[in-house]
Amino acid sequence: MTTTDKTIETTSVEQIDRLKENLERVEELSKRLVEVMANKKPHNPGLDAPNQELFARAASSYWASMTQNPTKLLEEQVRYWGQSVMNFAEAQQVLSQVVAAQLAGEEDATEAEAEAEKPAPRPKDRRFANPMWETNPYFKYIRDQYLTNAELIRSAVEEIDDLDPVDRHRLSYFSDQIINMMAPTNFLATNPDALEKALETDGQSLIDGLENLVADLEANNGELIVRLADESAFEIGRNIATTPGDVVFRNRMMEIIQYRPTTETVHEIPLVLFPPWINKFYILDLKEQNSLIKWITDQGYSLFVVSWVNPTRDYADTGLEDYIEDGFLKAIEVVKEICGVKQVNTVGYCIAGTTLSLTLSLMKQRCDKSVKSATFFTALTDFSDQGDFTPFLQNDFVDAIEEEVGEDGVMPHYIMARTFSYLRANDLVYGPAIRSYMMGETPPAFDLLYWNGDGANLPGKMAIRYLRGLCQGNQFVGEGFDLLGHKLHVRDVDVPLMAITCETDHIAPWKQCYRGVQQMGSRSKSFIVSQSGHIAGIVNPVSRNKYGHYTNEDLKLDAEAWMQGAQFNEGSWWPRWEGWLKKRAGKQVPARDPGTKDYPVLEAAPGQYVRAKATL
């Protein structure tokens, strides 16, 4: 037997052994998959798609339009047929070039193909970066026909004339979801990257992908939530959320963390920061290099940050009034007592900024002057334009959410996570799913994505009231929002304020935030638009000098005119805000160590509540 024969025999034995091992793993994983899916709790189908009446109205309107103008329908069909034939012809051309090159004995068929006359290139799409989408006739045809079909669907939606703006927005959104879902990259047989990886690894990547899929399903009780980050790479308090501080107060709604001073003196008036309770507070303390919490402390402020509880079924009857009374108002009271002051400065981020506005209206009506100034990070108060959330803020969806939370009284974290993710489906759903489930890759060790996956449940009572009264009813800027025996209104927000918004924010668009600030009653208002989005525009450290910001003191202008007249400033908005804040932060006093006799240190930051995972 020759050496070559021995190598072939050894390789074959190794391949067979590996195949047997993989088949055993497939059998084991299949059992786990069946088990987790059998125990999955079904959710309300109304959370997955709009009421079918929307599609029925759209179809009726489309066909009525085409019946009245059959020439238009014929033109559309001819154009579609023509493009489909062209796609096939171009694929045939590529095939003939490859065959001709091979028959001519050329070593590199793709070289000859590259020299041939090519049609105008399509717009760049990261999903189709693999060269095989151009050089392989099979993949080229599939891609081109998919893009042709997508264009036809979008064109049909645009041509529907008699839908109201809300229905048109919803139809456009859900048709795009269908288009994204049907992309050839989402299926193994039509994804060259996944197929190449499977061949390179003798199928091991597919086994690893199945393992990842089953693990994600098991981690979420059968709900498919794609894991975005390698969770084993992070530990809260060890390599994330590490700024030194101590928990100095805890009740059923929150923990209050007082951060340890890094300067010999601090401003007399402390700063209380309220993060959103949809996610965890450590987005502002991911690591030392980009931690806003550390930066504020280093500027000489006594900083207190609220860490919200992650609700369970015990919080079914918890409403917005509880977040205000036992959260915002209690935190302000505790911080005043710890620091021995009559006033505090406040910050509210996202939903906590909206609720800070409600709190300030309530305090105004109660003649409570405990807040000296307020800063709002990407906070909406005027919901007259629902923006990208329009598809989810109509009655059919909110009704489905209300039914879903009815049994347990808690809105599961995955509902919000899925909603946010599908607003950027290719980046946050399909792309990660392809890498994890089809290519068997371990998710990246990325702190921001780890935080993004560390969600929180929402008390059902609070969530429904927020959706019905604020998002749908827009009562805070309308007739008033009834809460705690008061009719709260945005005009009651009359403390000095600064609003930080973000240019490409799809969650709290800056123009909508601007309208709300315009209606606030304060005589001292500042407004900033940071470059980038909802997170990166806020977590924008000075040291990186990455994103600039826009300023304009004339808040009487409409949003478009405000931006046209705005000055662009290089670098982070943090120093500009700090310059505004220190004018309202009082004199310098000796630095305060965390806690007092009446509020002793309970444990080191980041505390217990932030570590709790969202489970039901």
N, C-alpha and C positions, 0 to 999 in steps of 0.2 A: 504494500500500500504506500503510495507516495505521500509526501508532506501535504500536498494540496488536498488529497482525498481525506487525510486525517482532519485537516482544518474544516472541510465541508461537513464531515461526520460530527465533529465536536460542536460546530456551530448549530447543526440541525438539532442535536440533543439539547443544547442550551435553549434554543428557540422553543422546542417542545415543552421543556420544563417551565419556561417563562409563560408559555401559553396556558399550561395547566394551572399555574399559580394565578394567572389573570382570570381564568374562567371560574376558579374558586372564589376569587374576590367579587366577581360579577354576581355570582349566586348569593353570596352573603349580603352585598349591597342591595340586590334586588329584594331580598327579604326585608331589609331595613326600610327600603323605599315603600314597599307595600304596607308595612306596619305603620309608618308615620302618616301615610296618606289615609289609611283606614281610621286613624284616630283624629284626623283633622276636623276641627270644628268649622262647619260651613259658615261663611259670612253672607251678609245680605247682598244679593246679586245687583242691587241698585247702586252699589259702590263701584261696580266695574264698568258701567256704561250708562248713558242717559236714557231717559224714557224713550221707548221705541217711536213715540209720536213725533219726536224730532226728525228721525230719518224718514218717517212716512210723509211729513209735511215737506221735507226737502225733495223727496222723490216726486211727489205730486206737483210741486212747483216747477221742478226741472222739466218734467214731461209736458206740463201745460205750456211752458215756454217753447219747447221744441215743436209741439203740435201747431202752435201759432206761427212758428217760423221753421218749417221743415228743412229749408235750404241750409240753415245754420247747423242743424243736426247732421245733414249729409256732409257738409264741409268738415265738421269735426271728425266724422267717421273716415272720410277719405284721407284726412291728414294723419289720423291714427294708423290706418292701414298702410299708408305710404311710409311712415316712419318705421313700422314693424317690418315691412319688407326690406327697407334700407338696413335695419339692424341685422337681419339675416344675411343680406348680401355682403355687408362688411365682415361678418363672421366667416362667410365662405371665402372672402378674399384673403383673410388671414390664414385660413386653412390651406388654401392653394399655394400661398407664398411659402408656408412651412414645408409642404410636400415637395414643391419645386426645389427648394433649397436642399432638402434631403436627397432628392434624386440627382441633383447636381454635385453631390458629394461635399457640400459645404459643411464645415464642422459646427458652425454656430448658425442655426436657422434663424434665430431671433435677429441676427445682424442684418441678414437680407431683408427680413420683414421691416426692420427699422428704416431701411432705405426707401421702402415703397411709399407711394403717396398715401397719406392718412387723412381721414375726415377731420373736421375742426374738433379740437379736444373739448370734452365736457368739463363743466366746472369741477374744481378740486373737491373731493369727498374722501375724508380720511378712511372711511370704511373700505374703499376700493384702492388702497395704496399698493397692494401686492401687484407686481408686474404681470402676473398671469391674467389679471382682468383685462389687459391689453393684448398680451401675446398668445393666449390660449383661446381658440375660437369658441369653445364651449362656455367658458366663463365670461368672455366678452359679450356673447349673445345674451346670456342670462342677465348680466348687469345692464346692458343697454335697453333690453326689453322692460326690465324692472323700472328704470328711470323714465322710460316712455309711458308706462302705465301710471306711475306716480304723477307725472305731469298732466296726464289726462284727467285723473281724479281731482287734482287741485284746480284745474281749469273748469271742470264741471261745477265745483263748489262756488267758484268765483262768479259763474254765469247765472246762478240762481238769484233772481231779482227781488222777489217779494217776501223774503225772510226778514224779520226784525234784526237789529244789530246783535242782540244777545244770541239768538238762535244761529245767526251766521257765524259768530265767533265760536260757538260750541261745535257746530258742524265742521268748521275748519280744523279745530283742535282734534276732534275725534277722527276725522278722516286722516289727519297727519299721523295719529297714533296707529291706525291701520296700516298706513304706508310704511312707517318705521318697523312695525312688527313683521311685515312680510318681506323685509329686505333679505336678499339671498345670503348675506353674511350671517344671518341668524340660524341657518340650517347647515348641518354638517356636510351634506352632499353638494352644497353649492358654496362652500367656504374654502378657498384654496389654502389659507393659512392653517386652518384646523386639519385639513387632509394631509398637508405636508408634514405637520407636526406628528400626526398619527403614524405616518410611514417612517419618519425619522426615529420614533421611539418604539416601534413594533407594537403600536396600539396602547402603550403605557399611558400616554396623555389622556386617552379616552377613559381609562380606568380611574386615573387621578381626578378627571373631571366629574365622573359619576360620584366619586367619593366626596368631592366638594359640594355637589348638588344635594346629596343625601344629608350631609352635615348641616347645610344651610336650612333645609326643611326641618330637620330635627331641632335645630336651635330656635325655630319660630313656630313650633306646633303645627307644621304642615303648610304654613304660609311661605310662599317663595319670596324671600327678601335677600337679594344678592349681597353677599358680604363684600364690602368695598376695601377693607384694610385687614392686614394681618393682626388680629387681636392679640396674639401671643407676644407681639413686639412692644406692647405698651402696658403700663401699670399706673393707674391714677395715684399720684402722690410720689411715685418713684422717678419716672421720666416724662411725666406729663402732669400739669397742674402742680408745680413744685415751688411756687413763690412762697417764702416762709410767712406763716400767719397762724392764727388760732381761732377755733370756734368759741365764741363768747356768749352765744345764746342759741337756744333750740326750742321750737314749739312744733305743733303738728304740721305746720305749713312750710317751715323753713329753718335753716341754720344761718346764723350771721357769722361771717368770718371777718376778723379784724387783722389786717396785715401788719407785720412787724415793721417798724420804721427803719429806714436806711440813711436818714439824715438826723443831725443833732437837734434840729428844730423842725416844726411842721406848722402849716397854716392852722389857725385857731378853729375855723369852721370845717368840720369833717365832710367827706364825700361818701354818699351811699349809692352803690351801683346795683340796679335791679336788672338781672339778665332775663331772657325769655325762659319760661318753664316748659316750652316745647322741647328744648334741648338743654344740655348741661352748661353751667357757667364757664367751664374751663376753655371754651373757645377763645376767651380773652386771656388765657394763661397756658397756651399749648407748650411753649418752651421759653426759656429766658430771652432768646433773641427777638421774639415777636410778641412778648407778653405785654399787653396794655396794662394789666394789673401791676406788674413790676415797674413799668415805666412811670405810672402815676405815683407809686410809692417813692420812687427815686426822685421825683420832682418836689417832694416834701409835703405830702398830703397824708392825713389820717384816713385811710381807705377801708371802707366796710363793703363787703360783697355778700349779697343774699344767695344762698344755695337752696333751691326749692326741693321739696320732697317729691319723690317719684310715686304718684298716686296708685293705690290698689283699690279693691272693691270697697274698702272702708271709707273711701272719699267720694262715693257715689253722689252724696247730697252736698258736696262742696261747690260753691258758686263763686262768681266774680266778687261778691261781697266779702267772702272769706279771704280771698287773695288780697283784697284791699284792707280789711280790718286787721286780720291776723298776719298779713304780710307787709304791705307798704306802710301802713300807719304804725304798726307795732315796731317795725324796723327803725323808722324815724324816731319813735319815742325812745327805744333802747339806745340808739347811737347818741342822742341828745344827753341821756343820763350818763352814759359811759364817759363822754367827753366834757360834761358839765357846760353845755352850750344851749342857747335858745333856738338856734337854727342850724340846718344842714343844707348842703348842696346835694342834688340828686341827679342820677343818670338812669334812663330807661331804654332798653334795647328791644326793638321789634315789638312783640305783643306786650312786653313789660313797659315799653314806652307809651303804647296806647293806654294801658291801664294806669300808668303814672299820670297821664292827662286826666283820666276819670278821677283819680285820687286828688289831684290839684283842684278840680272843680268842686269836689266834695269839701275839701278843706276851706276853699273860698267861702262856701255857703255856711260852713261852721265857724267862720272867723278864726281859723287856725293858720297862723303865720309861721309855722315851723320850717317851711322850705324857703330858702333864700334864692335859689336859682334851680333851673331844670335844664338838663341836656337830653336831647332825644336822638338815639341812634336808629336810623331807618324805621321810624315809627309812623304808622298810618292813623289818622283820626277821621279823615273824610274818605268814605268808601263809595262815593258816587260813581267812580270808575273802578271796576273790580279787576281790571287788567287781566293778567294771565290766569287768574283764579276764577274768571267768569264761568268756565265750564263746570266748576265744582260748587258754586254758590247759588245755584238755582234750587227750587223746591224739591225736585226729584232726588237730588243728591243729598241735600240736608235732611230730607225725610228718611232716606236710607241710613244716614249716620245716626239719626235719632232712634230708629228701630234697632240698629246694631248695638248701641250703648244701652238700650232699654233693659236687657237681661242682667248685665253686670254693673251697669251704672258708670262704666268707665270707657272712654274712647281709646282703643288700643293704639299703641305707638305706631304700628305699621301702617295705619290708615294715613296719618300725616306724612310718614316717611315715603310712602308710595306716591302720594299726591305730589310732593316736592320733587321726587325723583323723575316722574313721568313728564314734568315740565322740561326736563333735559334728558329725554329717554335714551338717546344714543350714547351719551356720556356717562349716565348714572345707572342705566339698566342693561341695555343690550351689549354695550362694549365690555363692561365688567363680566357679564354673564358668559360672553364668548370666551374671554380669557380664562375664566374659572372653570366653566363646565365643558367646553369643547376642546380647550387646549391644556387643561389640567394645571394651570399656573396657580401659585400661591398669591393671594392678593398682596399688594405692596404694603410696606411698613410706612404708611403715610399718616401723620398725626391728625391732619384735618379730616381725612376720610374716616379715621377711627372715631373721631368725635361725631361725625355725621351719622355714623351707625349706632351711636350710643344714645338712643332716643328716650323719650319719656311718655308715659300715658297721660291722658287728660281727664279730669273729672267730667263725667257726662253732662251734668247740670251746667257747669261753667262753659263747656265747649258749645253746647246748643244755644245758650243765652248769647254768647259772643257771636256766633254765626247768625242767629236770627235778628238780634237787636242792633248789632253794630255793622256786620258785613252786609247783611241783606237789607235791614231797615234804615241803616245810616242815621240812626236816631241821635247820635251825639252831636251832629252838626245840623240836625233837623229840629224836630219838636222837643228833643231832650230825651235822655236815657234814664229811665226810672231805676234807682238803686238806693238802698239803705234809707228809704224815706225821702229822697231828694230827686229832683229832675236835673240830671247833670248835663252840662252843655259846654262845648268847646270854648265859647267866649269867656267862660269863667277862668280859664287858664291865663292868669295875669302876672305871673312871676317873670323876672328876666329869664330869657331862654335862648338856647342855641340848638339848632337842628342840624344833624349830620346825615346826609343822604348819599346815595351811590348812583353813579351815572348809568350803569347797566344792570341795576337791581331789578330782577323780575318778580321778587316777592313783595317788596314795598317800593314801587317805582317812585323816583324822586319827584316827578311832577304831581303825583297824588299826595305825597308827603307835604309838598310846598303849599298846595291848596288848603290843607288842614292848618298849617302854621299861619297862613294868612288870616284865618278866621279866629285864631287865638287872641285873647284880649290883652296880652302883654304890650306895654309901650316900648319895651326893649327886646327886640328880636334879631337874631342873626341866623343866617342860613348858609350852609356849605354843601356843595356837591363834590364828593370825592370821585375820582376815577375808579373803575372796576365795579364789582358787584356787592351783593348783600353781606358777604363775609370779608373778602379781600379788600374791599373799600374801607372797612372798619379796622380790620387787623392789618394795619398799614404802617409798620414801624419806621421810625425816623431813619434808622441806620441803613435801611434798604434803598431809600430814595427812589422807589419804584413808581408809585402813582402820585400824580399831582391832584390839585383840587381847584374848584371854581368858587369865587366869592362875588357878591353883589349886595350892597346894603339897601337897595331899593326893592322892598318886598311888596310894593303896590302894583308892580308890573305883573302881567300874566307870565306863566312859566316860560314860554318861548322867548318873550322879550327879556325876561330875567337872564336867561342863558346867553342871549345875543349880547347883552351888555355886561356880562360877567368878566371878571379878570381871572386868567388862569395863573395858578401859583404852582411852581415846581415843588415836589416833595410832599411829605405827609402833612395832614391837617392837624396832627396831634399838638405840635407847638402852638399853632394859632388858637386852638381851643384852650390850651393851658394858659396862654396869655389872657384870654377872656375870663377863665375861671378864677385865676389868682386875684383878680380885681374884686372878686366877690367872696374870697376865702378868708379874709381877716388878717390880723397880725400874726407874727411868728410866735410860737410858744414852744416850750420844751417838748421833745418827741414823746409820744404816748406809747407805752408798752401795752400789749393786748390785755383786756380784762380789767376789772375792778373788784373790790370786795363784794359788791352786790351782783356783779356779773363775772364770776370767776371763769378762767379758761377751762373749757370742757375737754378739749382734745386739740391736737395739731391740725392745721389745714391739710388737705381740703375737706375733712370731715366725713361723716357717714352718709349723708343723703346723696351726695354726688356719686357714690359707689354703687348705689342700688340700681339694678337692672330693671328694665321695663318688662314685667311678667304679670300674667293674670292666671 
